[in-house]
Amino acid sequence: MTPETMIPTNVYAEMTPNPRTMKFVADRLLIEGNAVAEFASAAEA
């Protein structure tokens, strides 16, 4: 078993043209490949 390395990550919100929607951006890749994670609600996440 190998120990995992913890890498600090910054996540920040950006405005979108829709005032009711925010876009969250990370300073590094969080999901490998072309995968996408999208959640419509907090309960779904």
Backbone as JSON Lines, residues from 0, in Angstrom:
{"i":0,"aa":"M","n":[0.84,-1.17,0.0],"ca":[0.0,0.0,0.0],"c":[0.89,1.24,0.0]}
{"i":1,"aa":"T","n":[0.59,2.22,-0.86],"ca":[1.4,3.44,-0.92],"c":[0.63,4.6,-0.29]}
{"i":2,"aa":"P","n":[1.33,5.49,0.39],"ca":[0.63,6.64,0.99],"c":[0.21,7.63,-0.1]}
{"i":3,"aa":"E","n":[-0.95,8.25,0.1],"ca":[-1.44,9.25,-0.85],"c":[-0.83,10.6,-0.52]}
{"i":4,"aa":"T","n":[-0.55,11.38,-1.55],"ca":[-0.02,12.72,-1.36],"c":[-1.17,13.72,-1.44]}
{"i":5,"aa":"M","n":[-1.28,14.55,-0.44],"ca":[-2.33,15.57,-0.42],"c":[-1.8,16.83,-1.11]}
{"i":6,"aa":"I","n":[-2.51,17.29,-2.14],"ca":[-2.11,18.48,-2.89],"c":[-3.14,19.57,-2.61]}
{"i":7,"aa":"P","n":[-2.71,20.73,-2.11],"ca":[-3.67,21.82,-1.88],"c":[-4.33,22.23,-3.2]}
{"i":8,"aa":"T","n":[-5.62,22.51,-3.13],"ca":[-6.38,22.89,-4.32],"c":[-7.22,24.11,-4.01]}
{"i":9,"aa":"N","n":[-7.19,25.09,-4.89],"ca":[-8.04,26.27,-4.76],"c":[-9.25,26.1,-5.66]}
{"i":10,"aa":"V","n":[-10.43,26.33,-5.1],"ca":[-11.67,26.31,-5.86],"c":[-12.33,27.67,-5.67]}
{"i":11,"aa":"Y","n":[-12.72,28.3,-6.78],"ca":[-13.34,29.61,-6.67],"c":[-14.54,29.69,-7.6]}
{"i":12,"aa":"A","n":[-15.43,30.63,-7.32],"ca":[-16.65,30.8,-8.11],"c":[-16.46,31.92,-9.11]}
{"i":13,"aa":"E","n":[-17.01,31.72,-10.31],"ca":[-17.01,32.75,-11.35],"c":[-18.45,33.05,-11.72]}
{"i":14,"aa":"M","n":[-18.69,34.29,-12.08],"ca":[-20.03,34.67,-12.54],"c":[-20.24,34.14,-13.95]}
{"i":15,"aa":"T","n":[-21.5,33.9,-14.29],"ca":[-21.88,33.49,-15.64],"c":[-22.86,34.53,-16.18]}
{"i":16,"aa":"P","n":[-23.21,34.46,-17.46],"ca":[-24.21,35.4,-17.99],"c":[-25.57,35.28,-17.28]}
{"i":17,"aa":"N","n":[-25.87,34.1,-16.74],"ca":[-27.1,33.9,-15.99],"c":[-26.85,34.32,-14.54]}
{"i":18,"aa":"P","n":[-27.52,35.37,-14.04],"ca":[-27.25,35.85,-12.68],"c":[-27.63,34.86,-11.58]}
{"i":19,"aa":"R","n":[-28.4,33.83,-11.91],"ca":[-28.8,32.84,-10.91],"c":[-27.88,31.62,-10.89]}
{"i":20,"aa":"T","n":[-26.79,31.67,-11.67],"ca":[-25.89,30.52,-11.79],"c":[-24.45,30.96,-11.54]}
{"i":21,"aa":"M","n":[-23.72,30.14,-10.79],"ca":[-22.29,30.37,-10.57],"c":[-21.53,29.18,-11.14]}
{"i":22,"aa":"K","n":[-20.34,29.43,-11.64],"ca":[-19.47,28.39,-12.17],"c":[-18.31,28.22,-11.19]}
{"i":23,"aa":"F","n":[-18.05,26.99,-10.76],"ca":[-16.95,26.74,-9.84],"c":[-15.76,26.2,-10.6]}
{"i":24,"aa":"V","n":[-14.59,26.79,-10.35],"ca":[-13.37,26.48,-11.09],"c":[-12.28,26.07,-10.11]}
{"i":25,"aa":"A","n":[-11.53,25.03,-10.45],"ca":[-10.4,24.59,-9.62],"c":[-9.1,24.93,-10.34]}
{"i":26,"aa":"D","n":[-8.03,25.08,-9.57],"ca":[-6.75,25.44,-10.16],"c":[-5.95,24.24,-10.66]}
{"i":27,"aa":"R","n":[-6.57,23.05,-10.62],"ca":[-5.92,21.86,-11.17],"c":[-7.01,20.87,-11.58]}
{"i":28,"aa":"L","n":[-6.63,19.88,-12.36],"ca":[-7.55,18.86,-12.83],"c":[-8.01,18.0,-11.65]}
{"i":29,"aa":"L","n":[-9.32,17.85,-11.47],"ca":[-9.86,17.07,-10.36],"c":[-10.35,15.7,-10.8]}
{"i":30,"aa":"I","n":[-10.79,15.59,-12.05],"ca":[-11.3,14.33,-12.59],"c":[-10.47,13.97,-13.81]}
{"i":31,"aa":"E","n":[-9.99,12.75,-13.87],"ca":[-9.14,12.33,-14.99],"c":[-9.95,12.09,-16.26]}
{"i":32,"aa":"G","n":[-9.29,12.25,-17.38],"ca":[-9.9,11.97,-18.68],"c":[-10.91,13.04,-19.06]}
{"i":33,"aa":"N","n":[-11.91,12.63,-19.83],"ca":[-12.95,13.55,-20.29],"c":[-14.21,13.47,-19.45]}
{"i":34,"aa":"A","n":[-14.11,12.96,-18.23],"ca":[-15.27,12.81,-17.36],"c":[-15.79,14.17,-16.92]}
{"i":35,"aa":"V","n":[-17.09,14.24,-16.67],"ca":[-17.75,15.46,-16.22],"c":[-18.59,15.13,-15.0]}
{"i":36,"aa":"A","n":[-18.59,16.01,-14.01],"ca":[-19.45,15.85,-12.84],"c":[-20.36,17.07,-12.77]}
{"i":37,"aa":"E","n":[-21.65,16.84,-12.89],"ca":[-22.62,17.94,-12.85],"c":[-23.75,17.53,-11.92]}
{"i":38,"aa":"F","n":[-24.09,18.41,-10.98],"ca":[-25.12,18.11,-9.99],"c":[-26.17,19.2,-10.01]}
{"i":39,"aa":"A","n":[-27.44,18.82,-10.11],"ca":[-28.54,19.78,-10.16],"c":[-28.94,20.27,-8.78]}
{"i":40,"aa":"S","n":[-28.58,19.53,-7.73],"ca":[-28.94,19.92,-6.38],"c":[-27.88,19.42,-5.4]}
{"i":41,"aa":"A","n":[-27.91,19.96,-4.19],"ca":[-26.97,19.52,-3.16],"c":[-27.24,18.07,-2.77]}
{"i":42,"aa":"A","n":[-28.49,17.67,-2.77],"ca":[-28.84,16.29,-2.42],"c":[-28.29,15.31,-3.46]}
{"i":43,"aa":"E","n":[-28.27,15.72,-4.71],"ca":[-27.76,14.86,-5.78],"c":[-26.24,14.68,-5.68]}
{"i":44,"aa":"A","n":[-25.56,15.7,-5.19],"ca":[-24.11,15.65,-5.07],"c":[-23.72,14.66,-3.99]}
